[in-house]
């Protein structure tokens, strides 16, 4: 596992460990059924472990390593330590009361990502939102929310943004494409939106951030299905993942056909959008229109 893997959330660590166990099982010529028998479980349980979809009991991992013939004590301890780490909750666990259960996996993967490419047509991407903009977003369509809950949601979003400026592991590379409607919709009011545009202008100075705008004048474009993100990871065991968020759930796609289609659409969006060196001018122009 790379150094960055040590900073990953449990979902990413489970995928890494599961892929390692699968390779070891296949190299040893052992079936999933026999592996399941060894850990007093089933073939389907081994399959879920290898896909990183369940937690790991340290005893099960130890028994599998023995079955697969691993006699390197140092490597054995490294993998057992990884199993323990994969069961530890991420930093966002303390926000569980305001965090949908289906969103936990995304935060794990976001913290482990090397590159995030995202397209938005309604909101400023979460990693680029100001606290005031977040306050307005979290209250949309939810009626009256207690002030304490609003602030906890704001703190969660602000904490997530640390992936852009962290030093270990390297900061995530964010490439965002937003529809012009995102910038024209004054979420939180004109004053809050002007501050949000100021923040976006400042963020364009980050070397690991690229922001493009699809202007109204470009006409239609390929992303007819709505907003989505593509996450790429430094670990070879982690495939690229397409993340699509719905109102009460989310989709995680990692099949090659899906990845190819969504990646091609993202490339088309980047071509339809204004080049990155035009972004500051576009943001400044829209901000002046708000102020004028």
BELRA-V315965 format. One record per backbone hydrogen bond with DSSP energy under -0.5 kcal/mol. NH is the residue of the N-H (numbers start at 1). CO is the residue of the C=O. Records with the same first field share a line. If there is no record, write none. Layout:
NH=CO / CO
This chain:
6=2 / 3
7=4
8=5
9=108
13=9
14=10
15=11
16=12
17=13
18=14
19=15
20=16
21=17
22=18
23=19
24=20
25=21
26=22
27=23
28=24
29=25 / 26
30=25
35=31
36=32
37=33
38=34
39=35
40=37
41=36
46=42
47=43
48=44
49=45
50=46
51=47
52=49
53=48
54=48
61=57
62=58
63=59
64=60
65=61
66=62
67=63
68=64
69=66
70=65
71=69
73=71
76=72
77=73
78=74
79=75
80=76
81=77
82=78
83=79
84=80
85=81
86=82
87=84
88=85
93=90
94=91
95=92
96=93
98=95
99=95 / 96
100=98
103=100
104=100 / 101
107=103
108=104
109=105
110=106
111=107
112=108
113=109
114=232
115=232
116=173
117=230
118=175
119=228
120=177
128=125
129=126
134=130
135=131
136=132
137=133
138=134
139=135
140=137
142=139
145=143
150=146
151=147
152=148
153=149
154=150
155=151
156=152
157=153
158=154
159=155
160=156
161=157
162=159
163=160
164=161
165=162
166=162
171=166
172=163
173=114
174=172 / 208
175=116 / 173
176=174 / 210
177=118
178=212
179=120
180=214
182=179
183=179 / 180
184=180
185=181
186=184
187=185
189=186
193=189
194=190
195=191
196=192
197=193
198=194
199=195
200=196
201=197
202=198
203=199
204=200
205=202
206=203
209=206
210=174
212=176
214=178
215=213
218=215
219=216
224=222
226=223
228=119
229=243
230=117
231=241
232=115
234=112
238=235
239=237
241=231
242=253
243=229 / 241
244=242 / 251
246=249
251=244
253=242
259=255
260=256
261=257
262=258
263=259
264=260
265=261
266=262
267=263
268=264
269=265
270=266
271=267
272=268
273=269
274=213
278=275
279=276
282=278
283=279
284=280
285=281
286=282
287=283
288=284
289=285
290=286
291=287
292=288
